[in-house]
Amino acid sequence: MSAPERTERDVTGLLNMAGHALTNRLAAALAGIDLTPRMQCVLVHALEEERTQIQLAALADMDKTTMVSTVDDLESRGLAERRPSTTDRRARIIAVTEKGRLAAEEGQRIVDEVHADALSSLPAAARTAFVEALGRLADTTRDQGPQPVRRARGR
């Protein structure tokens, strides 16, 4: 018995491998300033505007449990705090402290360096087209087809 013939390159596999390698490089680089990619993502999005944990979780593609533990970590390090929303007294937002803003700025420099380094393996003329093509592939406004169900973690 033989495997079915591929008619297209395994784009999913290639993107997964590239994403995994880049995520590992980013995690290692951010560890130098005691941040994780998740923490950096939350800090940056929380600095953009007043947002709740649920809104930040959606932007960062995190489940609620991961988001809560990430914010707990940020709070314990003095980088962010949960506060009542100024526009909805029922909601609590994630407010970034001054220490968190400084960490986010340094983290963004690191993120940009890691991304620039990754793109440097491509010819200069191909970099913009590559990033634009990735953006089109990741476009969330298009029909994404069936979505995986996120299951609660067993304890």
C-alpha positions as a Markdown table, in Angstrom:
| # | Residue | x | y | z |
|---|---|---|---|---|
| 1 | Met | 0.0 | 0.0 | 0.0 |
| 2 | Ser | 1.3 | 3.4 | -0.9 |
| 3 | Ala | 0.6 | 6.9 | 0.4 |
| 4 | Pro | -1.6 | 9.2 | -1.7 |
| 5 | Glu | 0.2 | 11.4 | -4.1 |
| 6 | Arg | 0.5 | 15.1 | -3.0 |
| 7 | Thr | -0.6 | 17.6 | -5.5 |
| 8 | Glu | 0.3 | 20.6 | -3.4 |
| 9 | Arg | 3.2 | 21.4 | -1.0 |
| 10 | Asp | 2.4 | 20.8 | 2.7 |
| 11 | Val | 1.9 | 24.4 | 3.5 |
| 12 | Thr | 0.4 | 23.6 | 6.9 |
| 13 | Gly | 3.5 | 21.6 | 7.9 |
| 14 | Leu | 5.8 | 24.3 | 6.6 |
| 15 | Leu | 4.0 | 27.1 | 8.4 |
| 16 | Asn | 3.8 | 25.0 | 11.6 |
| 17 | Met | 7.6 | 24.3 | 11.5 |
| 18 | Ala | 8.5 | 27.9 | 10.8 |
| 19 | Gly | 6.1 | 29.2 | 13.5 |
| 20 | His | 7.5 | 26.7 | 16.0 |
| 21 | Ala | 11.1 | 27.7 | 15.3 |
| 22 | Leu | 10.3 | 31.4 | 15.4 |
| 23 | Thr | 8.2 | 31.1 | 18.6 |
| 24 | Asn | 11.2 | 29.3 | 20.3 |
| 25 | Arg | 13.6 | 32.0 | 19.2 |
| 26 | Leu | 11.2 | 34.7 | 20.4 |
| 27 | Ala | 10.7 | 32.9 | 23.8 |
| 28 | Ala | 14.4 | 32.6 | 24.3 |
| 29 | Ala | 15.1 | 36.2 | 23.5 |
| 30 | Leu | 12.3 | 37.6 | 25.7 |
| 31 | Ala | 13.4 | 35.3 | 28.6 |
| 32 | Gly | 16.5 | 37.6 | 28.8 |
| 33 | Ile | 14.2 | 40.3 | 30.2 |
| 34 | Asp | 12.0 | 37.9 | 32.1 |
| 35 | Leu | 9.0 | 38.0 | 29.8 |
| 36 | Thr | 7.2 | 35.4 | 27.8 |
| 37 | Pro | 5.7 | 36.0 | 24.3 |
| 38 | Arg | 2.2 | 35.8 | 25.9 |
| 39 | Met | 3.1 | 38.4 | 28.5 |
| 40 | Gln | 4.6 | 40.7 | 25.8 |
| 41 | Cys | 1.4 | 40.3 | 23.7 |
| 42 | Val | -0.9 | 41.1 | 26.6 |
| 43 | Leu | 1.2 | 44.1 | 27.7 |
| 44 | Val | 1.3 | 45.6 | 24.1 |
| 45 | His | -2.5 | 45.1 | 23.5 |
| 46 | Ala | -3.4 | 46.4 | 27.0 |
| 47 | Leu | -1.3 | 49.6 | 26.3 |
| 48 | Glu | -3.2 | 50.2 | 23.0 |
| 49 | Glu | -6.5 | 50.9 | 24.7 |
| 50 | Glu | -8.6 | 50.0 | 27.8 |
| 51 | Arg | -9.3 | 46.3 | 27.4 |
| 52 | Thr | -10.8 | 43.5 | 29.6 |
| 53 | Gln | -9.2 | 40.1 | 30.1 |
| 54 | Ile | -11.7 | 38.6 | 27.7 |
| 55 | Gln | -10.9 | 41.2 | 25.0 |
| 56 | Leu | -7.1 | 40.6 | 25.5 |
| 57 | Ala | -7.6 | 36.9 | 25.4 |
| 58 | Ala | -9.3 | 37.1 | 22.0 |
| 59 | Leu | -6.6 | 39.4 | 20.6 |
| 60 | Ala | -3.8 | 37.1 | 21.9 |
| 61 | Asp | -5.6 | 33.9 | 20.9 |
| 62 | Met | -5.5 | 32.6 | 24.5 |
| 63 | Asp | -8.1 | 30.5 | 26.4 |
| 64 | Lys | -9.4 | 32.0 | 29.6 |
| 65 | Thr | -7.3 | 29.8 | 31.9 |
| 66 | Thr | -4.1 | 30.8 | 30.1 |
| 67 | Met | -5.1 | 34.4 | 30.2 |
| 68 | Val | -5.8 | 34.4 | 33.9 |
| 69 | Ser | -2.4 | 32.8 | 34.7 |
| 70 | Thr | -0.6 | 35.3 | 32.3 |
| 71 | Val | -2.2 | 38.3 | 34.0 |
| 72 | Asp | -1.5 | 36.8 | 37.4 |
| 73 | Asp | 2.2 | 36.6 | 36.4 |
| 74 | Leu | 2.1 | 40.2 | 35.1 |
| 75 | Glu | 0.6 | 41.3 | 38.4 |
| 76 | Ser | 3.0 | 39.4 | 40.6 |
| 77 | Arg | 5.9 | 41.1 | 38.7 |
| 78 | Gly | 4.3 | 44.6 | 39.1 |
| 79 | Leu | 3.9 | 44.9 | 35.3 |
| 80 | Ala | 0.1 | 45.2 | 35.2 |
| 81 | Glu | -3.0 | 45.3 | 37.5 |
| 82 | Arg | -6.6 | 44.5 | 37.3 |
| 83 | Arg | -8.7 | 47.7 | 37.7 |
| 84 | Pro | -12.4 | 48.7 | 37.3 |
| 85 | Ser | -13.2 | 49.9 | 33.8 |
| 86 | Thr | -13.7 | 53.7 | 33.4 |
| 87 | Thr | -16.6 | 53.0 | 30.9 |
| 88 | Asp | -18.3 | 50.0 | 32.4 |
| 89 | Arg | -18.5 | 49.6 | 36.2 |
| 90 | Arg | -19.2 | 45.9 | 35.9 |
| 91 | Ala | -16.0 | 45.2 | 33.9 |
| 92 | Arg | -12.4 | 45.0 | 35.0 |
| 93 | Ile | -9.6 | 46.0 | 32.7 |
| 94 | Ile | -5.9 | 45.1 | 32.6 |
| 95 | Ala | -3.9 | 48.3 | 33.3 |
| 96 | Val | -0.2 | 48.3 | 32.5 |
| 97 | Thr | 2.0 | 49.9 | 35.1 |
| 98 | Glu | 4.9 | 52.2 | 34.3 |
| 99 | Lys | 7.3 | 49.3 | 35.0 |
| 100 | Gly | 5.1 | 47.2 | 32.5 |
| 101 | Arg | 5.2 | 49.9 | 29.9 |
| 102 | Leu | 9.0 | 50.0 | 30.1 |
| 103 | Ala | 9.2 | 46.2 | 29.9 |
| 104 | Ala | 6.8 | 46.2 | 26.9 |
| 105 | Glu | 9.0 | 48.8 | 25.1 |
| 106 | Glu | 12.1 | 46.7 | 25.6 |
| 107 | Gly | 10.2 | 43.5 | 24.7 |
| 108 | Gln | 9.0 | 45.1 | 21.4 |
| 109 | Arg | 12.6 | 46.0 | 20.5 |
| 110 | Ile | 13.4 | 42.3 | 21.1 |
| 111 | Val | 10.4 | 41.1 | 19.1 |
| 112 | Asp | 11.3 | 43.4 | 16.2 |
| 113 | Glu | 14.9 | 42.2 | 16.3 |
| 114 | Val | 13.9 | 38.5 | 16.2 |
| 115 | His | 11.5 | 39.1 | 13.3 |
| 116 | Ala | 14.1 | 41.1 | 11.4 |
| 117 | Asp | 16.6 | 38.4 | 11.9 |
| 118 | Ala | 14.2 | 35.7 | 10.7 |
| 119 | Leu | 13.4 | 37.8 | 7.6 |
| 120 | Ser | 17.1 | 38.4 | 6.9 |
| 121 | Ser | 17.3 | 34.9 | 5.6 |
| 122 | Leu | 15.2 | 36.0 | 2.6 |
| 123 | Pro | 16.5 | 38.2 | -0.2 |
| 124 | Ala | 15.6 | 41.9 | 0.6 |
| 125 | Ala | 13.3 | 42.1 | -2.4 |
| 126 | Ala | 11.2 | 39.1 | -1.2 |
| 127 | Arg | 10.7 | 40.2 | 2.4 |
| 128 | Thr | 7.8 | 42.6 | 1.9 |
| 129 | Ala | 6.0 | 40.2 | -0.5 |
| 130 | Phe | 6.5 | 37.3 | 2.0 |
| 131 | Val | 5.0 | 39.3 | 4.9 |
| 132 | Glu | 2.1 | 40.5 | 2.8 |
| 133 | Ala | 1.4 | 36.9 | 1.6 |
| 134 | Leu | 1.5 | 35.7 | 5.2 |
| 135 | Gly | -1.0 | 38.4 | 6.1 |
| 136 | Arg | -3.3 | 37.3 | 3.4 |
| 137 | Leu | -3.1 | 33.7 | 4.5 |
| 138 | Ala | -3.8 | 34.7 | 8.1 |
| 139 | Asp | -6.6 | 37.1 | 7.2 |
| 140 | Thr | -9.3 | 36.6 | 9.8 |
| 141 | Thr | -12.0 | 38.4 | 7.9 |
| 142 | Arg | -12.3 | 35.5 | 5.4 |
| 143 | Asp | -14.2 | 32.3 | 6.0 |
| 144 | Gln | -11.9 | 30.2 | 8.2 |
| 145 | Gly | -14.0 | 27.0 | 7.8 |
| 146 | Pro | -14.7 | 24.8 | 10.7 |
| 147 | Gln | -13.0 | 25.9 | 13.9 |
| 148 | Pro | -11.5 | 23.5 | 16.4 |
| 149 | Val | -13.2 | 23.2 | 19.7 |
| 150 | Arg | -11.1 | 24.3 | 22.7 |
| 151 | Arg | -11.6 | 21.8 | 25.5 |
| 152 | Ala | -11.1 | 22.6 | 29.1 |
| 153 | Arg | -7.9 | 21.2 | 30.6 |
| 154 | Gly | -8.4 | 18.2 | 32.9 |
| 155 | Arg | -7.1 | 18.7 | 36.4 |
